[in-house]
Amino acid sequence: MTVQTSWTPKLVLDPVLRDEAHFANEDYAPYADDLAINPEMFRRYHSPRDLWDWRQLAALLLGDVRGKDLLDMACGMGEESVYLAKLGARVTGIDISDVGVASLKKRAAFHHLEITALEMRCDPTSFPDGSFDRIHGLGILHHVGIEAGLREVDRLLRPGGLGVFLEPLGDSATVEAVKTFLMKHARFLGNFDRVTDHEHNLTWREVRAATERFADVRMYPFHLLYRVKRFLPQSWLDALRRIDSGLLALAPRLDHFAGGVVIAVRARNRHGS
């Protein structure tokens, strides 16, 4: 077992990214030594079957990753990096959080996996063109800006390579205004996620514009009623996601109110097709 830790220069961040890294470090620090993986979560990546769950759909879209060079873009503490490495991918995880990257290194060693873990920004990265067969990202494009993020994804993917991203949507101005009000003035009502001042939930217009550069694009909306999950018992959540899946299938125009999207892109070949 080897954890790849090749030397890289000290990461230099602008004020916004320093703030983002500090925010992430605060979030990760209490859990940085929790190295075990969640067996049920790994099952979702290993044997995806419930496509009302956006993680399982994302795993299905990534396909067979055995022997593939895979970038986990903004890997956080590396849970997904470990799942994908256990499935046979040659995983590189990058993040601007030194706490997250250190946690991934420890997690890789704990699970006897070869994973490259690097402190690196993703807009752009320091990798050569065409470095990866697969790129995975969970909640990163809305931080760095989807145009800049997918431009780098396009550069890094080999011909025909796949990128799969799970991102928050905020297409409805009314829903976003209500959410902003609750998060500012009524946090006592539920366990709201912490967010930075710099992140921006994506709109469908932004997603469609940024994905035009790819040979093939698939977009799958998620999370209508599921957006109120913080007010409901945990035991209700799977049923809520099933209902959401049914509603979006029956009435596709409800995607305007979706709270999340899985984006799958395939790189063009060298001749542009």
KELUMDO-802212 format. One record per residue: residue number from 1; residue in three letters; x, y, z of N, C-alpha, C in turn. Coordinates in steps of 0.2 Angstrom, whole numbers, plus 5000, padded with zeros to 4 digits. Layout:
# KELUMDO-802212
NUM/ala/X/Y/Z/X/Y/Z/X/Y/Z
...
***
This chain:
# KELUMDO-802212
1/met/5004/4994/5000/5000/5000/5000/5004/5006/5000
2/thr/5003/5011/4996/5006/5017/4995/5002/5023/4994
3/val/5002/5028/4999/4998/5034/4998/5003/5039/4994
4/gln/5001/5041/4988/5005/5045/4984/5005/5052/4987
5/thr/5011/5055/4989/5011/5062/4992/5016/5066/4989
6/ser/5017/5066/4982/5022/5069/4979/5022/5077/4980
7/trp/5028/5079/4981/5029/5086/4984/5026/5091/4979
8/thr/5022/5096/4981/5020/5102/4977/5022/5108/4981
9/pro/5022/5114/4977/5024/5120/4981/5018/5122/4985
10/lys/5019/5126/4990/5014/5129/4995/5009/5132/4991
11/leu/5002/5130/4992/4997/5133/4988/4996/5140/4990
12/val/4995/5144/4985/4994/5151/4986/4987/5153/4984
13/leu/4983/5156/4988/4976/5157/4987/4975/5164/4988
14/asp/4970/5167/4984/4968/5174/4984/4963/5174/4990
15/pro/4961/5180/4992/4957/5181/4998/4951/5177/4998
16/val/4947/5177/4993/4941/5173/4992/4942/5165/4994
17/leu/4947/5163/4990/4949/5156/4991/4952/5154/4998
18/arg/4955/5159/5001/4958/5158/5008/4952/5158/5013
19/asp/4947/5162/5012/4941/5162/5016/4937/5155/5015
20/glu/4937/5153/5008/4933/5146/5007/4937/5140/5011
21/ala/4944/5141/5010/4948/5135/5013/4947/5135/5021
22/his/4947/5141/5024/4946/5142/5031/4939/5139/5033
23/phe/4934/5141/5029/4927/5139/5031/4927/5131/5030
24/ala/4930/5128/5025/4930/5121/5024/4934/5117/5030
25/asn/4940/5120/5032/4944/5118/5037/4940/5117/5044
26/glu/4936/5122/5045/4932/5123/5051/4927/5117/5051
27/asp/4924/5116/5045/4919/5111/5044/4922/5104/5045
28/tyr/4928/5103/5042/4930/5096/5042/4934/5094/5049
29/ala/4937/5099/5052/4941/5097/5058/4938/5092/5063
30/pro/4932/5093/5065/4929/5089/5070/4928/5081/5068
31/tyr/4929/5080/5061/4928/5073/5058/4934/5071/5055
32/ala/4939/5074/5055/4945/5073/5051/4948/5066/5052
33/asp/4947/5063/5058/4950/5057/5060/4945/5051/5060
34/asp/4939/5053/5058/4934/5047/5057/4935/5044/5050
35/leu/4939/5039/5050/4942/5036/5044/4938/5030/5041
36/ala/4933/5027/5045/4929/5022/5042/4924/5024/5037
37/ile/4922/5020/5032/4917/5022/5027/4910/5019/5029
38/asn/4905/5023/5026/4898/5021/5028/4897/5015/5023
39/pro/4895/5009/5025/4894/5003/5021/4888/5004/5016
40/glu/4883/5008/5019/4877/5009/5014/4879/5014/5009
41/met/4883/5019/5011/4885/5024/5005/4889/5020/5000
42/phe/4894/5016/5002/4898/5012/4998/4893/5008/4993
43/arg/4888/5005/4996/4884/5001/4992/4881/5005/4986
44/arg/4879/5011/4988/4876/5015/4982/4881/5016/4976
45/tyr/4887/5017/4978/4892/5017/4972/4894/5011/4969
46/his/4894/5005/4973/4896/4999/4971/4890/4996/4966
47/ser/4884/4997/4969/4878/4993/4966/4872/4998/4965
48/pro/4873/5003/4961/4868/5008/4960/4861/5006/4957
49/arg/4856/5006/4961/4850/5004/4958/4844/5008/4959
50/asp/4844/5013/4964/4838/5017/4966/4840/5024/4963
51/leu/4838/5025/4957/4840/5031/4953/4836/5037/4955
52/trp/4832/5037/4960/4829/5043/4963/4834/5046/4968
53/asp/4840/5042/4969/4845/5045/4974/4850/5047/4969
54/trp/4852/5054/4970/4857/5057/4965/4864/5054/4965
55/arg/4866/5052/4971/4872/5049/4971/4872/5042/4967
56/gln/4867/5038/4968/4867/5032/4964/4867/5033/4956
57/leu/4863/5038/4954/4863/5040/4947/4870/5042/4945
58/ala/4873/5046/4949/4880/5049/4947/4885/5043/4947
59/ala/4884/5038/4951/4888/5032/4951/4887/5028/4944
60/leu/4881/5027/4943/4879/5024/4936/4882/5027/4930
61/leu/4881/5034/4930/4884/5038/4925/4891/5038/4924
62/leu/4895/5037/4929/4902/5036/4929/4904/5030/4926
63/gly/4900/5025/4926/4901/5018/4923/4907/5014/4927
64/asp/4910/5010/4923/4915/5005/4926/4921/5009/4926
65/val/4924/5011/4933/4929/5015/4933/4936/5011/4934
66/arg/4935/5004/4934/4941/5000/4935/4947/5002/4930
67/gly/4953/5003/4933/4958/5005/4928/4958/5012/4925
68/lys/4953/5016/4927/4953/5023/4925/4956/5028/4929
69/asp/4959/5033/4926/4962/5038/4930/4957/5043/4931
70/leu/4955/5044/4938/4949/5048/4940/4951/5053/4944
71/leu/4949/5059/4943/4950/5065/4947/4944/5066/4951
72/asp/4945/5067/4958/4939/5069/4962/4941/5076/4964
73/met/4937/5080/4960/4938/5087/4961/4935/5091/4967
74/ala/4939/5094/4971/4937/5096/4977/4934/5090/4982
75/cys/4939/5086/4984/4937/5080/4987/4935/5080/4994
76/gly/4936/5086/4997/4934/5087/5004/4938/5082/5008
77/met/4935/5078/5013/4939/5073/5017/4940/5067/5013
78/gly/4938/5066/5007/4940/5060/5003/4935/5054/5004
79/glu/4929/5055/5006/4925/5049/5007/4923/5046/5000
80/glu/4922/5050/4995/4920/5048/4988/4926/5045/4985
81/ser/4932/5049/4986/4938/5046/4983/4940/5039/4985
82/val/4938/5037/4992/4939/5030/4994/4934/5026/4991
83/tyr/4928/5028/4990/4923/5023/4987/4925/5022/4980
84/leu/4927/5027/4976/4929/5026/4969/4936/5022/4968
85/ala/4940/5023/4973/4947/5019/4973/4945/5012/4975
86/lys/4941/5010/4979/4939/5003/4981/4935/5000/4975
87/leu/4932/5004/4970/4929/5001/4964/4935/5000/4959
88/gly/4941/5002/4960/4946/5000/4955/4949/5006/4951
89/ala/4947/5012/4953/4949/5018/4949/4956/5020/4952
90/arg/4960/5023/4948/4967/5026/4950/4965/5034/4952
91/val/4964/5035/4958/4961/5041/4960/4966/5046/4962
92/thr/4965/5052/4960/4968/5058/4962/4963/5063/4965
93/gly/4964/5065/4972/4959/5069/4975/4963/5076/4976
94/ile/4959/5082/4974/4962/5088/4976/4957/5092/4979
95/asp/4960/5097/4984/4956/5102/4987/4960/5107/4990
96/ile/4957/5113/4991/4961/5119/4994/4961/5118/5002
97/ser/4957/5113/5005/4957/5113/5012/4963/5108/5014
98/asp/4968/5111/5018/4973/5106/5020/4971/5101/5025
99/val/4966/5103/5029/4963/5098/5033/4959/5092/5029
100/gly/4956/5094/5024/4953/5089/5020/4958/5084/5017
101/val/4963/5087/5014/4968/5083/5010/4972/5079/5015
102/ala/4973/5081/5021/4977/5077/5026/4972/5071/5028
103/ser/4966/5073/5029/4961/5067/5031/4961/5062/5025
104/leu/4961/5064/5019/4961/5059/5014/4967/5055/5014
105/lys/4973/5058/5015/4979/5054/5016/4978/5048/5021
106/lys/4976/5051/5027/4975/5046/5032/4970/5041/5031
107/arg/4964/5043/5027/4959/5038/5026/4961/5033/5020
108/ala/4965/5035/5016/4968/5030/5011/4973/5025/5014
109/ala/4977/5028/5019/4981/5023/5022/4977/5018/5026
110/phe/4972/5020/5030/4968/5016/5034/4965/5011/5030
111/his/4963/5012/5024/4959/5007/5019/4964/5004/5015
112/his/4971/5005/5015/4976/5002/5011/4975/5003/5004
113/leu/4974/5009/5002/4972/5011/4995/4977/5016/4993
114/glu/4979/5015/4986/4983/5020/4983/4979/5026/4980
115/ile/4980/5032/4983/4976/5038/4981/4981/5044/4981
116/thr/4981/5047/4976/4985/5054/4976/4981/5059/4979
117/ala/4984/5062/4984/4980/5068/4988/4984/5074/4988
118/leu/4981/5079/4985/4985/5085/4984/4981/5092/4986
119/glu/4985/5096/4989/4982/5103/4990/4982/5107/4983
120/met/4977/5108/4980/4977/5111/4973/4970/5115/4972
121/arg/4970/5120/4969/4964/5123/4967/4962/5120/4960
122/cys/4955/5121/4958/4953/5118/4952/4951/5122/4947
123/asp/4953/5129/4947/4951/5134/4942/4957/5139/4941
124/pro/4962/5136/4938/4963/5129/4935/4967/5125/4940
125/thr/4968/5119/4938/4973/5114/4941/4980/5115/4938
126/ser/4984/5111/4941/4991/5111/4938/4992/5105/4934
127/phe/4987/5101/4932/4988/5095/4928/4989/5096/4921
128/pro/4993/5092/4917/4993/5093/4910/4986/5092/4906
129/asp/4986/5094/4900/4980/5093/4896/4979/5085/4896
130/gly/4972/5083/4896/4971/5076/4895/4973/5071/4900
131/ser/4973/5073/4906/4976/5069/4911/4971/5063/4914
132/phe/4965/5064/4913/4960/5060/4916/4955/5057/4911
133/asp/4953/5050/4913/4947/5047/4910/4940/5049/4913
134/arg/4940/5050/4919/4934/5052/4923/4936/5058/4928
135/ile/4931/5062/4928/4931/5068/4934/4924/5068/4937
136/his/4925/5068/4944/4919/5067/4948/4919/5074/4953
137/gly/4914/5077/4954/4913/5083/4958/4907/5083/4962
138/leu/4907/5084/4968/4901/5084/4972/4901/5091/4975
139/gly/4897/5096/4973/4896/5102/4975/4902/5107/4974
140/ile/4905/5107/4968/4911/5111/4967/4910/5117/4962
141/leu/4906/5115/4957/4905/5120/4951/4902/5126/4954
142/his/4897/5126/4958/4894/5132/4961/4898/5136/4965
143/his/4904/5133/4967/4909/5137/4971/4913/5141/4967
144/val/4916/5138/4962/4921/5141/4957/4918/5144/4951
145/gly/4912/5143/4950/4908/5146/4944/4908/5140/4939
146/ile/4903/5139/4936/4902/5133/4932/4906/5134/4925
147/glu/4906/5140/4923/4910/5141/4916/4917/5140/4917
148/ala/4920/5142/4923/4927/5141/4924/4929/5134/4926
149/gly/4924/5131/4930/4925/5124/4932/4925/5119/4926
150/leu/4920/5120/4922/4919/5115/4916/4924/5117/4910
151/arg/4926/5123/4910/4932/5124/4905/4938/5120/4907
152/glu/4939/5120/4914/4945/5116/4916/4944/5108/4915
153/val/4938/5106/4916/4936/5099/4915/4937/5097/4908
154/asp/4935/5101/4904/4936/5100/4896/4943/5099/4895
155/arg/4947/5103/4898/4954/5103/4896/4957/5096/4899
156/leu/4955/5094/4905/4958/5089/4908/4956/5082/4906
157/leu/4950/5081/4903/4947/5075/4901/4951/5073/4894
158/arg/4952/5066/4894/4954/5063/4888/4949/5063/4883
159/pro/4950/5062/4876/4945/5061/4871/4940/5056/4874
160/gly/4933/5058/4874/4928/5053/4876/4927/5052/4883
161/gly/4931/5056/4887/4931/5055/4894/4925/5058/4897
162/leu/4923/5056/4903/4917/5058/4906/4918/5062/4913
163/gly/4914/5067/4913/4913/5071/4920/4906/5070/4923
164/val/4906/5069/4929/4899/5069/4932/4899/5073/4939
165/phe/4894/5078/4939/4894/5083/4944/4887/5083/4948
166/leu/4887/5083/4954/4881/5084/4958/4881/5091/4961
167/glu/4876/5095/4959/4877/5102/4961/4870/5105/4963
168/pro/4870/5110/4967/4864/5113/4970/4861/5118/4964
169/leu/4855/5118/4963/4851/5123/4959/4847/5128/4963
170/gly/4847/5134/4959/4843/5139/4962/4840/5143/4957
171/asp/4836/5140/4953/4833/5143/4947/4827/5147/4948
172/ser/4823/5146/4954/4817/5150/4956/4819/5155/4960
173/ala/4819/5161/4958/4820/5167/4962/4816/5167/4969
174/thr/4810/5165/4968/4805/5165/4974/4808/5160/4979
175/val/4809/5154/4977/4812/5149/4982/4818/5151/4985
176/glu/4823/5154/4981/4829/5156/4984/4828/5162/4989
177/ala/4823/5166/4987/4822/5172/4992/4820/5169/4999
178/val/4815/5164/4998/4812/5161/5005/4818/5158/5008
179/lys/4822/5154/5005/4827/5150/5008/4832/5155/5011
180/thr/4834/5160/5008/4839/5165/5011/4836/5169/5017
181/phe/4829/5170/5017/4826/5173/5023/4826/5168/5029
182/leu/4825/5162/5027/4825/5157/5033/4832/5156/5036
183/met/4837/5156/5031/4844/5155/5034/4846/5161/5038
184/lys/4844/5167/5036/4846/5173/5040/4842/5174/5046
185/his/4836/5172/5046/4831/5175/5051/4828/5169/5055
186/ala/4828/5163/5053/4824/5158/5056/4828/5151/5056
187/arg/4835/5152/5058/4839/5145/5058/4837/5141/5063
188/phe/4833/5143/5068/4831/5139/5074/4826/5134/5072
189/leu/4823/5135/5066/4818/5130/5063/4820/5124/5061
190/gly/4827/5124/5059/4830/5117/5056/4837/5118/5056
191/asn/4840/5112/5054/4847/5111/5054/4850/5113/5047
192/phe/4850/5120/5046/4852/5122/5039/4860/5121/5038
193/asp/4861/5119/5032/4868/5119/5030/4872/5125/5030
194/arg/4878/5125/5032/4882/5131/5032/4884/5133/5025
195/val/4884/5139/5023/4887/5141/5017/4891/5147/5017
196/thr/4896/5148/5012/4900/5154/5012/4896/5159/5009
197/asp/4900/5165/5009/4897/5171/5006/4898/5171/4998
198/his/4902/5166/4996/4904/5167/4989/4901/5162/4985
199/glu/4898/5156/4987/4895/5151/4983/4888/5154/4980
200/his/4887/5151/4974/4881/5153/4971/4877/5147/4968
201/asn/4871/5146/4970/4868/5140/4967/4866/5142/4959
202/leu/4867/5136/4956/4867/5137/4948/4860/5138/4946
203/thr/4859/5141/4940/4853/5141/4936/4854/5137/4930
204/trp/4848/5135/4927/4848/5131/4921/4851/5135/4915
205/arg/4850/5141/4915/4854/5145/4909/4861/5144/4910
206/glu/4864/5145/4916/4871/5144/4917/4874/5137/4915
207/val/4870/5132/4917/4872/5125/4916/4872/5124/4908
208/arg/4867/5126/4905/4866/5125/4898/4872/5128/4894
209/ala/4873/5134/4896/4878/5138/4892/4885/5135/4893
210/ala/4887/5133/4900/4893/5130/4901/4895/5124/4898
211/thr/4889/5120/4897/4890/5113/4894/4890/5112/4887
212/glu/4890/5118/4883/4889/5118/4876/4896/5115/4873
213/arg/4901/5116/4876/4908/5114/4874/4909/5106/4873
214/phe/4904/5102/4876/4905/5095/4876/4901/5091/4871
215/ala/4904/5085/4869/4901/5081/4864/4894/5079/4866
216/asp/4893/5077/4872/4887/5075/4875/4885/5077/4882
217/val/4879/5079/4883/4877/5082/4889/4871/5079/4892
218/arg/4871/5077/4898/4865/5074/4901/4864/5078/4908
219/met/4857/5080/4909/4856/5084/4915/4850/5081/4918
220/tyr/4850/5080/4925/4845/5076/4928/4843/5080/4934
221/pro/4837/5083/4935/4835/5087/4940/4833/5083/4946
222/phe/4834/5085/4952/4832/5082/4958/4830/5087/4964
223/his/4827/5084/4969/4826/5088/4975/4820/5094/4974
224/leu/4814/5092/4974/4809/5096/4975/4806/5097/4982
225/leu/4802/5092/4984/4800/5092/4991/4806/5090/4996
226/tyr/4811/5087/4993/4817/5085/4997/4820/5091/5000
227/arg/4819/5097/4997/4822/5103/5000/4820/5105/5007
228/val/4814/5102/5009/4812/5103/5016/4815/5098/5021
229/lys/4820/5094/5019/4822/5088/5023/4824/5090/5030
230/arg/4826/5096/5031/4829/5098/5038/4823/5099/5043
231/phe/4817/5099/5040/4811/5100/5045/4808/5093/5046
232/leu/4810/5087/5043/4807/5081/5043/4811/5076/5046
233/pro/4808/5070/5049/4812/5065/5052/4816/5061/5046
234/gln/4821/5059/5048/4826/5055/5043/4822/5049/5040
235/ser/4818/5046/5043/4815/5040/5040/4810/5042/5035
236/trp/4808/5048/5034/4804/5050/5028/4808/5052/5022
237/leu/4814/5053/5022/4818/5056/5017/4818/5052/5010
238/asp/4819/5045/5011/4819/5041/5005/4813/5041/5001
239/ala/4807/5041/5005/4800/5042/5002/4800/5049/4998
240/leu/4802/5054/5001/4802/5060/4999/4806/5061/4992
241/arg/4811/5058/4992/4815/5058/4985/4812/5053/4980
242/arg/4808/5048/4982/4805/5044/4977/4799/5048/4974
243/ile/4796/5052/4979/4790/5056/4976/4793/5062/4971
244/asp/4798/5065/4973/4801/5070/4969/4803/5067/4962
245/ser/4806/5061/4962/4807/5058/4955/4801/5057/4951
246/gly/4796/5054/4954/4789/5054/4951/4787/5060/4948
247/leu/4787/5065/4952/4784/5072/4950/4788/5075/4944
248/leu/4795/5074/4945/4799/5077/4939/4798/5073/4933
249/ala/4797/5066/4933/4795/5062/4927/4789/5064/4924
250/leu/4784/5065/4928/4777/5067/4926/4776/5074/4923
251/ala/4780/5079/4927/4779/5086/4925/4786/5089/4924
252/pro/4790/5088/4919/4797/5090/4918/4798/5097/4919
253/arg/4792/5101/4918/4793/5109/4919/4794/5110/4927
254/leu/4793/5106/4931/4794/5107/4938/4802/5108/4939
255/asp/4806/5106/4934/4813/5107/4935/4815/5114/4937
256/his/4811/5119/4936/4812/5126/4938/4813/5126/4945
257/phe/4810/5122/4949/4810/5122/4956/4814/5117/4959
258/ala/4818/5113/4955/4822/5108/4958/4828/5111/4962
259/gly/4830/5108/4967/4836/5110/4971/4842/5107/4970
260/gly/4843/5103/4965/4849/5099/4963/4849/5097/4956
261/val/4855/5096/4954/4855/5093/4947/4862/5088/4947
262/val/4861/5083/4943/4867/5079/4941/4868/5080/4934
263/ile/4874/5083/4933/4877/5085/4926/4882/5079/4924
264/ala/4881/5076/4918/4885/5072/4915/4888/5074/4908
265/val/4894/5075/4907/4897/5078/4901/4902/5073/4898
266/arg/4902/5072/4892/4907/5068/4888/4912/5073/4884
267/ala/4918/5072/4884/4923/5076/4881/4923/5074/4873
268/arg/4924/5079/4869/4924/5078/4862/4931/5074/4860
269/asn/4931/5071/4854/4938/5068/4852/4942/5074/4849
270/arg/4948/5072/4847/4953/5077/4845/4950/5081/4839
271/his/4946/5078/4835/4943/5081/4829/4937/5085/4830
272/gly/4935/5086/4837/4930/5091/4838/4923/5087/4838
273/ser/4922/5081/4837/4915/5078/4837/4914/5073/4843
***
